[in-house]
Amino acid sequence: MKVTNVRVVNICVPHSAFGEFQPLTMWFMVRYAALRSIVFIDTDECITGIGECHADATETIEPLKRRIIGEDPYNTNAILRRIEKFGGILYGHGHIGYFPILKGAAGAIDMALWDIIGKDCDKPIYKMIGGKCRPRVETRAFICALPPREQAAMAVKCVEAGWKALKIKAGINPEHDLACAKAVREAVGDHIEIGFDYNGRYTTNMALRLIKKMERYDPSHIEEPVDSFNIDALARVRRKVDTPILCCGRSSWHKESILRLIERDACDAVNLYLGQHGFLETQRIAAVAEAGGLVVSVHSGPGELGIFTAAQLHLITATPNFTWVSDTGYLYSNQPPSRDIITKPFKYENGTMMVPEGPGLGVEIEEESFEEARRRYETELDRWQHIRGPDARVPSTQDMYFYDYPEKYEWQANEWPFKGGWPYTGSPPKDKRERTYRGW
């Protein structure tokens, strides 16, 4: 069997949850939709594999085709190493990081290759990379950066839907984050895990001060209290607080960085991202973490659709030390009024998900929803672009506790773009820099 072609289609699926469209707000950006590239790899035996990554991966994957076409799709290790070396030459990979190289394209290619292998063998991927270690995958519901009352209301909805663990986006400002911790804990009670993700927002001293104040609300962990690339700062925070520290980002992207985290005793757990390395390399990274006594879980963007979610479920099911509850952003990918692009979207059962049992990834594309998502990307992209930088939904990132004014931690959401028109003022600006900063 040989690879004959590699194709990329960009799609856009609006985010929604609990019956309404919802933007995903974080202290540094807002996402209105899942902007994804679907990768198709064709073979000379009429088997096509599918993968998924961040959009737009077209220009990234184009120069990789000559490193894939003509290859045996079973040679996943050789193909991925060839891609990695390509990225190293062009982008200075070395020991710095992997994410900026291919925007997850390497992971999408690996997914598609394994999808081909599974379809050829008529077996699900998890059976070919280790078998079933766990019958169900426990997930952590993703809750956006919102005003305290709204975060608490969203947390209650998630708990009523069956989740036992929550991931709360924080990092707005210390006063706001503390108010959110109090509101969510009081809303859901003492027997729900609540983890907080600062996304590297704070300095070391500010993170220490805030975590110590938040510990009265029994957080299960703090994710990226400081920029995780600064391993010494991460280690300092970990030494001075009782709450477990989760590392996610540039310092958990490859084996070498995991070793540094272990050597400096910088964290208690790591979030691994399948989209960076594919199945086998992620398992090797997980093995290094296990040897160093680190707990492992899966990182979610969020914004992953059914193809990527299926791949995550295969990885978690087959890898022994994915013992911590894993992130999932799929909550926002397949709830009416939006919908996923696969024929049988995943469902949560008491906050858990089941791995697909079909051959390969075990999912198939639903043509109608796929074509609608393709059309939306091609004709409405300006309405759904991510917003980076200051945003009217997100209050001040002022670090001080003692200035108290309502707009510091309360704000009014703007019009949702699906209803028509740009969500801020008039039509969307053509210049990306203007779109990001105008009017704030």
N, C-alpha and C positions, 0 to 999 in steps of 0.2 A: 504494500500500500504506500502511496506517495501523496504528499500535499500538492494540490494543483492551483489553489488560489486562496487569497486572504482578502476578505471584504469587510468594510466598516460602515455601519448605519447609525447615525446620531438620532436620538429620540428625546422627548420631553414628556414627563409624567408629573402633573401637579401633585403637591403634597396635600394630604387630607387625613383627618382622623375624627372618629366619633361623629360622622355625619356632616362634616363641613370642611371646606378647604382651610388649611392652616399653614402659614409660613413657619419655617423652622428658624427661630431666633437664637443667636448666640452673641456674646459680648462683642465679637469682632466681625460678624456678618449675619446676613439673613438669606435663607434659601427658600424660594417659592416653589421649586419643582426639582425633581430628579432629572438632571441633565446627564444622559448616559450614552456611551458608545457601545453598540452591540457588534461583536466581532464574529464573523462566520469564517470557518476554515473548511474548504472543500477538498475532497480527495478523489483519486482516480477510481475508487470503488463505490462512488456515489453515496458516501457517508459524509455528512456535514456536521461539524462540531460548532457549538456556540459558546461565547464568553461575554463578559460585561466589564466595563471600566468607566472612569470619568470621561465625559465629553470635553473637548473634541479630540479624539485620538487618531483622526485620519492622517494628519501630517506626521504623527509619531510612528504609526505602524507602516506607512508607505515604504520608508527605507529599510524596514525589517523584512519585507517580503522575500528578498533574495536570500535571506538567511533561513527561511522557512520553506518556501516552495521547492519541491523536489525531495524534501526530507521525509523519512519515515515518521509518522506522527507518534509512534511508540517511543522514539528517542527524545523524550521530554527533557531529561537532564542535559543532554548535549545541546538541544535547541535553546534552552533557557540560559545556559552558560554562554552560548554564542551571543545572545541578546545582551546579557550583562556586560560582556566585554565590549560590545558595540557602544553601550551606554557609557562605559568607563572611558573610552577614547574621546567621545564627543562632549561628555558632561563632567568629567573629573570625578567618577564614582569613588574609586579607591575605598577608603575607610570613612568617607564623609557621610554618605546617606544614599538612599536608593529612590526615594519618592520623587524628587524633581526630575529624574531621568526620563521616565516613560509614562508618568501619570497613571500608573496601574496597568498600562498596556501589556506588560510582561505577564501579569496575573491573568488577564483576559485571554491571552494566547494560550497559556497553560490550561486554563479551564476548557477551552475549545479542544485542545489536543486530548485531554483526558476524556472529554465527552465523546470524541471519536473512538478512543480505545474502549470505553465502556460499551458503546453501541456495537462495536465490532465483536466484543466478547460476550455481549448480552448480559452484562452485569453492572450494578451501580458502582460508582467510583469508590465509595467507602469500603467495598469488599476487596478492592485491589490495592488499597493503601493501608491495610491493617485490620479491616473487619470492624465489627460493632463493639465499641467499648461501653456504650451507654444507650439505653432504649429511647430516651428522650433528651432533647437539648433544652436546658433551662435558660431563659432569657431575661434580660433586664430592660424594662420599658424606658424609652427615651423621652424626657420631658424638657421642653425648651426653656430658655431664659425668658421668664415672664414675671409680671408683678406677683408678689407673694400669694395673694388670694387666688389668682388664676393658676399659679403653679399648684397650689393645694387642691383646687378643683380638678385639675387634670390628673393629679396623683390619685385622687379618690376614684375617678373613672377607670384608671388603669387597675387599681386594686379590685374594684368591683368586677372588672373583666377577667380577673384571675392572676394578675402578676403579684409575685411575692418580693420582687426587687425592682428598684427604680434608679435611673441615672438622671440626675438633676444638673442641667447646665447652669453654671454660676460664672463668677468673674466680672459681674457688673460693677459693683463696688462693695466694700466690706459690710456696710450697713444693710444694703439690699440683700446680700447673700445670707447674712445672719437672720434677717426677717424671713427669708424663704425657708431656711432650715427649720425655724420655729413653726411656721405655718404648715409645712408639709408634715412634719413629725406629729403635730397635734391633730392633723386631719386623718392620717392613716394609722396611728397607733404605734405601739412599741414593737410589733412583730413583723414589720416590713423592713427589708434592707433598703437603706437610702444612701447612695453614693453621690458625690458631688464632683463635677468636672470643671476645674478652673481654666482649662486650656492655656496654661502657662501665663496667666494674666498678671500674677503678683510678683513683687520682689521677695527675696527670702524672708526678711523680717516681717513684711506685711502678711505673707502667707502663714508664718508661724503664729502671729497674733490672731489672725482670723480663725485658723484651725483650732487653736486652744479655746476660743470662744464658742466654736461650733460643736465641740466635743460633748457638750451637755445634751445635745440632741442625738447622740450615738450614731454618727455616720459610719457606714460599713467601710468606706475608704474615701480617699481624696485622690482624684486623677489629675496629674500634671499641675500641682500647686504652683510650680515655677516652670520656666522653660526647661523641658526635660533634656535638651541638648547640653545644659549646664549640669553635668552629673554631680559635681561637688555641691552645688546649691541644693539639688535634690537630696543628696545624702545628709546634708545639714538639717533639712526639714525633717527627714525621717528619724534622725537621732533624737529630736527634741519634742516629738509628739507621740501620742499613743495610737492614733488612728493609722491604719495601714495606708501606705502610699503606693499608688498604681502609676507606672510609667507607660506613657503612650506617646509615640511620635518618633522624632529623629533618633532617640537613644534606644529604641527597641526595634529597629528596622532590619538589623542583620546580626549575624552570630558574633561578630567582633564587639559590637556595642553591648550586646547582652553580657559578654564577658566582663566588660568594664563596669556595668551595673553591679554584677556579682562581686567583683574585686573591691569595689568601694562601698558595698553594702548600702546601695542607694535607694532601694525600693523593696516592697514586699511582693509585688506582682507586676506582670507586663501584659499589655494588650498587643496582640500580633495581628497584622493586617494581611490577609490572604492575597489581596490585590497586588502586593509588592513583589512576591516571589513565586507564587504558585504553590501547589500542594506539597511536594516533597521537600523543597527548601524551607517552607514554613514549619514542617515537621522537624527538620533538623534544627532550626532555631529553637523550637519548643523543647527539644531534647537538651540543648545547651542550658536553657533556663531551668529545666527540671534538675539537671546535675548540680546547679548552683542553688537549689532550694527555692526557686521563684515559682509562684503560682501563675498559671497562664489562662488568658481568656481571649476571645475574639473581639477585635475592634470593628465598630460599625460607623460609617461615614457621618451621618446617616444618608439615606437616599438610594441605597441598594435596592434593586428590583429583584424579581424572582430568580433570575439566572444566577446572580451573585449570591443571593441568599441560599440557594440550593448548594452552591459550592461551599459556603461556610458550614452548612449542616453536615456535608460529607466529611469535611476536615475535622470538625469537633467530634463527630461520632466515632471516627477512626483513630483519634490521637489521645492516648491515655491521660496526659496531664493537663488537658483543658478542663480543669476541675472547678474553676470559678465560673459564676454565672456570666454569660456572654452578652455583650451589647447587641441590640437589634434596632435598626431604624426602619425595619419593614412595616412597623405599625403605621407609618405614614405613606406607604407605597400601594396599599391595596384596600383602602376603606372608601366606601362611597362618600362623595360623588366621584372620586377618582377610581382608577383600576390599574392593575398590573398588566403586563403584556404576555403572560403565560396562560395556557389553557386551564390549568388547575392551580389557582393562587394558593399560597400557604395560609393556614389558619392557626391561630394560637389556641391552645387548650390548656387552661389554667397557667398561662404564662409560658408554656413550653411548646416546642415545635418538633415535628417528626421528620426524619431524613427521607427523601424520596427513594422509592424502591425500584424505579424504572431503570433501564440501561443508561449508562453515562451519568449525566447530571440528573436525569429523571424528570426533566421539564421540557415542554414544547411551547413554541411561540403561537399565540393566538393572533391570527392575521389582522382582524379588524382593529383591535386595540393597538397592535403594533403599527399599523399604517396611520392611525390617528395620531399616535405619539410621534411618528416620523413627520407628519404634516405639521404638527404643532412646532416642532423644532425648526423646520425649514421656513415657516411663515410667521411665527409669533415669538421668536426667540427673545427679542428685546423686552417683551413683557415678563419673561420668566427667568431672566438672568439673575444669578446670585449677586447680592449687594455686599461689597466689602467696605469696611470702614464705618464711619458714623452713620447712624440710621435713626429715623424719628421714632422707631419702636423701642429703641434701647436707651435707657436713661444714662445720666452722666456716669463716667468711669472715675469720678472723683474718689481719691483714696481715703479721705478723712472721714472719721465717724461723726464728729461733733457738729457738722453743719447739717441742719435738718430742714429740708424744704420738699414739698410734695413731689415735684417733678424729678427729684433725684432718684426716686425708686417707683414712681407710678407714671404710666404714659398711656396714651390712647393709640390703639392700632389704626393704621391708615387703611384706605380701601384696598381690598384684595384684588390683585390684577386680573383675575379671571372674570370679574364683573365688567371689565371694559376699561380701557385707558391705562395710562401709566399710574402706578400707585402713589406718586408724589405730586408733580405739577405738570399738567399738560401732557404732550406726547413725549416719548422717551428720547433723550438726547442721543445723537449718533456717536459722540465721542465717549469712550469708555471711562476716561478720567473724569469727564464732566458728569457722567451718569453716577459715578461713585460718590462724588463730593458736593454736587450742586445743592444749594439750599440748606445745608446743615451747619 
